[in-house]
Structures are given as structure tokens and as C-alpha cells.
Amino acid sequence: MPQSLSRMLIHLVFSTKYRQPLISESIEPELYAYIAKILYDECDSPAEIIGGDKDHLHILLVMSRTRTIAQIVELIKKRSSKRIKPKSVKFRRFQWQTGYGAFSVSVSNEAVVKAYIANQKEHHRKKTYQHEFRGMLRKHKVEYDEQYVWD
């Protein structure tokens, strides 16, 4: 019987609205676990690793054969925002930025990307999210207009 087989790794990156530092260490474990559940249960795109810092997330995921990256991002953002908002007054206006970055990762670089995501807190002691994201765009040769990257 013919099969359609694939394993495409995607490094997904997006921030909180206006890069507000709302992802506290107290909410992080629940947020990451919930996003992993959404990816696995609803998107058929299991997360290999989720990490980030107070104002953004990095997710290495195995891309679904049947969903688009836009559909996956929409589900993650909608569901996780609804889950976080009622947690406390601090999160009442929690939102994700409108956009995102999605970058292909070769299997030969999977371990490097996983280590990079796992080391986000240390990484951001030296570099801001904006600086990091611009570097990723350049590295992956993504053309962009600075005016429309941030919200």
C-alpha cells in the first residue's frame, strides 16, 4: 500500500505582543506543556523542544503533512492565550504578536537547534529578542521590512 511519508523540522519563533515580558518562570512549564499538547493532539505536529525567554518562544516541531504553518501558529496562539488570560490579573491582556518566523531545519542541524532553544535564558542575557530575530532572518535569507516585523 502506498504511503505519504515525511519528517520536516520547523523552528518556529514568535513573541508576546509588543514583546512584553509576560512569560514568567511560574507560568512557563504549564504554557510549554499546553502548547506541546496542542501541537500533538490538534496539529499532528509534535514538538521536539519548546523554550524561550520572558517575551518570546522558540519551538522545534515536526511539521504536519496536512496542516499549514499558518494554521498551526493560529491554533497555538489562540488556545494558549485563552488558557493564560484567566490565570491572574497580570495575564488579563496577554496576547501574542501577530506575526511569526518559521525556518526549516535539516536533520543534521537538529541537535544544534535543540541546544540553542534549550539555552535561551542564557542566550538572552547578552542579546535581545529583536537582535536575535533579525539575525535569524538574515541567516535564512528572509527579506523583511523592519516597519512590519514588530507589533
N, C-alpha and C positions, 0 to 999 in steps of 0.2 A: 504494500500500500504506500503511495507517495506521501511524503511528509514535507511540511514547510518548517525549516529549522533555522534558527538564528540566535546569536548572542552578541548584541551590540551594547557596549557600555557607554553611558552618557554621564558626564559630570555636569550637574545642574546647580546653578548658583542664583540666589535672589536674596534681597534684603527686606527688612521691615520698611514700612512707608517712612520716607524722609530719614532713613537709617537711624530711627530712634532706638536707643539701647534697651529694648524691652525683653530680650531673651535672657532672663536671669538663670543662674545655675539652679535655682529652685524649680523652675518650670522646664528646663532643658530635657531631663530624662523622659518626662511624660510627653513632651512635644515630639521628641525624636521617635519615641516608641509609637505614638499615634500616627505620625507620618509614615513610618515603616509599615504599619498595618494598612493604611490607605493604599500605599503602593502595592503591597502584596495582594490584598483582598479585592480591591476595586480596579486596579490599573494593570494587573498582570505584569508588573514591573518591579521585581523585588529590589530592595535597597541592599547594596553591598556594605555601605557605611554612610552615616549621616553625622555631620559635625558642623561647627561654625563658631560664631562669637556672638556677642550681645546684640548685634544689629544685622546679622545675615546667616544664611545656611548654605552648606555645600552638601550635595547628595550625589553619591556614585550609585547609579542604578542600572539594572539590566533592562533595556528598552523592550517594551511590549511589541509583538508583531502586529497587533490590531489597533492600537491606540496611537494618537499623535502626541508629540511632546506638549503641544498646547493643551490638549485635553487632560493630560497628566498633571501639568502645572496648575490648571484651573481647579481640579479636584483637590489637590494638596492644599492650595491656598484657601479655598472656600471652607473645606472641612476643618482644617487646623485653626483658622481664625474663629470659627464658631465655637470650637472647643475651648480656646484660650480666653475669649472675652468674658465669660461668666466667672472665671477663676478669682478675680478681685477687681476692685475699683481701678487699680493700676493698669489692667488689661482691657478696660471697657472699650477703648477706642483702638485696640490693636488692629493693625492692617499690614498686609504685605505690599511691597511696591508693585506697580502694575506689570513691569517687565521682568525679564529673567535672562540668564545666559545659559546656553546648553552647548556643550562641547563634546565631540567624540573622543573616546579614549581607546587606544589599541590595547589588546590583551598584554602585550609586552610592557606596557606602562601602568597596568592595573595596580601593582604593588606600590609604585611611586605615588600615584594619585591617592590611594588609600592612606598612605603615611602622611601625605600633605593635608588631607582632610582631618585626620586624627590629631594633627599638630596645630590646629587653627588658633587656639588660645595663645600659644607661644608665638606663633607667626604674627599675630596682630598686636603684639607688644611693640613691634618695630614698624609695622606697615598698616595703613588704614584700608578699609574695605574698598574705597574708591580707587586707591593706588593699585591694590591687588586686582580688581576687576579690569581696570584699563590694561594692565599687564597681560591678563588672560585673553582679552580681546586682541591685543597685538600678537601674542604668541600664536593664536589660532587664525590670524589674518582676517578678522571680522572688521569690516568697515562700520563706523558708527559716527553719529553726530552727538557730540557732548551735550548739546542742548536737550536731547531726548532720552538720554541714558538714565538720568536720576529723577526720581519722584519720591 
